[in-house]
Amino acid sequence: MTLGRLISAFGFGADAALTGGFGLLLVVLAARSGSVEEFGQFSLILAVVAAQAALANFGLGTLTYGRAVAHPVGSGRLLGSAIFIVTVFGSSFYAVTLLALSAFADLTTSILYAAAGLRLVGAVGLVMPQHAMARRALGEYLPARHLTILPAMVATVYAYSMGWSLLVFALIWGIEGLLFAFVCAFTLGRRHAKWNSRNRYRSYLAKAAPIAFQSLCVIVYLRFDQIYVGWRFGDSALGLYAAAAKIAEAGNLAFSVLALVVSPSIIKQICRSGKLNRQTFGFLALLAGITLMLSVGALLIGGNLLAFIFGFEYAAAFTILAIYMGSIMFVAYGSIGSRVLASQGVSTAQMMSGAGGALSNVVLSVIFGEMIGLEGIALATVASYALAVFILWQAVLRSTKGMSRFR
């Protein structure tokens, strides 16, 4: 591994440690600050906001990453257009949803969303770092991450020590995302983004539409399970399920960092040779082996882990955790595959992958949930990840064979 790649890996790891650590700290202290039922409601609001932020992204983060890897010099106009589009989408989702909740939901739900939903206004914070990651320019966004997350972590610990309500935790989460987007806009965005009459917003939206459709489908099979658990089994069950899912998401984040580190090399290697090499297949097999070990480990000690982190009442969710851990390799596979296809200008496969995963998640969650319970819903989610990745990588393999024949 070259020195540059080592530095990139360290930077991506630091970024993941900050974002994942903050998210885990916030959720853990929120769980310990209220009942399981209150934590379930809190988790549902965070899930809704995260889903809306991904939808506001409209696939432009993936498109920006692929363009910056393949054509780093000419990607500034796409970045500028993406910043504008995502900011408009995120702010609109926040305003419309808040009005709807104010009219039809209870006051607690509306206030929680008003606080956490501030992160939607800063949804563009999901897009701008993608441009820097593709160029391995860690210094353009990592200081901003430190500047916003470290004070937010301190504020979270202070709120817990003072015994404040879950509303404060939601407000901290919302403000941190908004501030990060603001800082990135005045550093990374101002340096690289271009806005003028040549910005082709409509063409970028058309190009990103299949990826956005995939993102919408991903939202379904990422968040439908929690929404369904809350509706079918109640807030207490959702609290248990969300605690297990949060631990698994930490693994997802770690594997996503690996995917970000290796994706540029895989993309460039494919562009040179027109095929995947043995090192790439070996890396994918390694991810599968690690995932299997983590799932077995969660089955053996997951109850103790959940009790230690969240509290004794969450220990019963260890079987959900063991099943959910099986998803982490598929998240990494999907991240790599999407970026490979985006660099080649292919987007239809992402749409088909997302549609297959979303449909299977809805159907299997209902069937397995009624047959098995919460563990069945976790199993349905993992199966949906696997199906979506299978469809995606079929397209990756077809594209590489086509390139090889062309060459």
ZINOR-V225229 format. One record per run of one state. SS is the DSSP state (H for helix, E for strand, C for the rest). FROM is the first residue (numbers start at 1). TO is the last residue. If there is no record, write none. Layout:
# ZINOR-V225229
SS|FROM|TO ; SS|FROM|TO
This chain:
# ZINOR-V225229
C|1|2 ; H|3|33 ; C|34|35 ; H|36|57 ; C|58|59 ; H|60|70 ; C|71|72 ; H|73|104 ; C|105|106 ; H|107|116 ; C|117|117 ; H|118|121 ; C|122|124 ; H|125|134 ; C|135|137 ; H|138|140 ; C|141|141 ; H|142|161 ; C|162|165 ; H|166|192 ; C|193|200 ; H|201|233 ; C|234|234 ; H|235|273 ; C|274|277 ; H|278|309 ; C|310|311 ; H|312|343 ; C|344|347 ; H|348|371 ; C|372|373 ; H|374|406 ; C|407|407
